[in-house]
Amino acid sequence: MLMKNRGITLLEILVAAIIMALVMAGIANIFIAGKKHIFHSRFRMTGSELGRLYMEPLAMDVRQDQWEDNCLSTGLGCPSGELFDNIQYQADYTISDVPGTTLKKAKATISWDETTLY
């Protein structure tokens, strides 16, 4: 005698639930990785804008022989750090001579710690 299948078994429901949980975990990981990437890009953009802001006073000081080995020679002082979006940004400056010329090179390095956010 032929029996008609009137529903799904408990085993089929469990297998479908496990497959669905694995797919959802993969999708959740994609969203988490995307969120980290977006935040990191945002912090990099803020750091680059701060670097530009800190270097502008040196650009206003056209005479490079007035640049000293400290952060800024314009009397504005060295920025100790800026707090944006609960991230502390630190600036470090180096002013060095360009080999073979009388020119000087200024470099600002902006650093931050974003590991506590994830």
Buried (B, 14 or more C-beta within 10 A) or exposed (E): EEEEEEEEEEEEEEEEEEEEEEEEEEEEEEEEEEEEEEBEEBBEEBBEEBBEBBBEBBEEBEEBEEBEEEBBBEEEEEBEEBEBEEBEBBBEBEBEEEEEEEEBEBEBEBEBEBEEEE
